[in-house]
Amino acid sequence: MKKLTVVLITVIICVLALTACSRPFKYEGLSLSDADYGEIPDLGANFDPEAVKIIENPFIKAADDPVSTFSADVDTASYSYLRRLIKEKYNLNQIIDFGGSTIRTEELINYFRYAYKLPVNGELFGVSAKLVDCPWNTDNSLLMLGLQTEKAEIKAANNLVFLIDISGSMSSKDKLPLLQKTFSYLTSNLGADDTVSIVTYAAGEKVVLEGCEGDKAVLIQNAIDKLKATGSTNGEAGLKKAYELAEKYYKPDGNNRIIMASDGDLNVGISSVDEVKKFVSEKRDAGVYLSVLGFGYGNYRDSIMEAVADNGNGAYYYIDSEEEAEKVFGTDLLSTLYTVAKDVKLQVTFDAGTVSEYRLIGYENRLMTQQDFEDDTKDAGELGAGHGVTVCYELKLNKEPEEGADHLFDLSVKYKKPDEDQSLLNEYSFLKSGTAAAADADTDLIAALCEMAMIIHKSEYGGDLTLKDVLKLLESHDYSSDGYKQQFFSLISKLDEISSKEPEPEQ
């Protein structure tokens, strides 16, 4: 009897211990527990056939070419797509094989908000810079550069066209049903001065609602909720009709935007990345922005969705859950809808007296030339109200710097106001002594995201990085005040657990 009692007590203690260790955090509706993770997926043909493998930017000698130029990017699709894969129980090797080309480093980093300086003296951007030790290569330094716009109240009226894919590929519960819920967060935030039109496309396009006042939320949402998925995908017809309605109800002093929601699996009309780029690029000069919401996976076409947003003067989001829908159209509504700067280009010029070599981390498909920077007709990224942009460089500093050398880099930012065609230029200068800092919660999170991306991309610059290295950067900080940051720690912990149990892929 005593032995049985001891056994029962031991079992109870073990159960309590396991429960405590696995207790999910909760914050603003976000939670993670084993119930949030799906069954181990059947991979099938789950990849984008047009996705191009990401080739990381190399180290460049500052003495040979000190200037680094690229377009700003505030897309966040890669992070929520990665989150989806982890919650669907993909192990690390599967993510590398099937998600590596769709997970862009800058989109992981720019998903989160950081404690950057806000704009002062009427400037559009607040600019921050920190230089810390590089955690994956202690011989190098990690430069983190942040731009932040003000999340000010904006009263401009909206002219919105919802362009909704209702083709047969949208029938699964993570596509059209989630899409319908996603738009409910937006429709509940519109007013009488706003105008909403709805265009659907499958084998052809259909105008479901035209020029409706934004305060008729029930009418708008009912029209969306009645949609059914069927047929092929004629994205060209839908895009043409959406631009036609956006121009018909154009608000000269307002926000004119198409919001395209799809899995990107176009198979009628324009269907290649190059065709999409050409079509959307020709339309963007009409003053209508085009943002993209991606849904689902399996036949998901990330390359198409990114091309639409990048060339349509809009942002690209991937909606993996109702929480993400609420974030995009609730918490981040102003930055989602209201552009405060377009064609934003960044140029960093390193001082070769201080910096031996530099490597831009991410932004591989955003690189520009000096000529592009000077050319006001060259398209670049857009920033919304409250948006932040983070840029990271791995630096090799001169071991024997020139005497008195302290200048680190200059930053030039070119941008246009939303209703203007001529660029403005802001310039900043930074000293090594003024940027050198100890690592903190934000810098360690950014470094962890860089490491995560390098692991996924099998980076030659990451050495023998593992998921435990990523976790090590995070575990010494308390991120409980920000549910999204805390969730990242939980996701990587879960991925490490999943990956340690999964067998190596067959060669």
Protein Blocks (a to p, Z undefined) as FASTA:
>chain_A
ZZmmmmmmmmmmmmmmmmmmmoccdeehiacdfklpccdddfkjadcfkbccdddddddd
fklomcccddddfbfklmmmmmmmmmnopafklmmmmmmmmmcfklmmmmpccdddddee
hiabdcdddddddfklmkbccddddddddddddfbdcdddddddfbfklmpmklmmmmmm
mmmmmmmmccfkbccdddddffbccdfbghiafklmmlmmmmmmmpccedjddfklmmmm
mmmmmmmmocfklccddddddehiacehjfbfklmmmmmmmmmmnopacddddedehjac
fklmmmmmmmnopacdddfbfklmmmmmmmmmmmmmmccbghiacdddddfklmmbdcde
ejklmcccfklmmmmkbccddddehiacdddddddddfbdcehiabfbdcddddddfkbc
bdcdddddddfklmgccddfklmmmmmmmmmmmmmnopaklojadfklmmmmmmmpcfkl
pmklmmmmmmmmmmmmmmmmpccddZZ
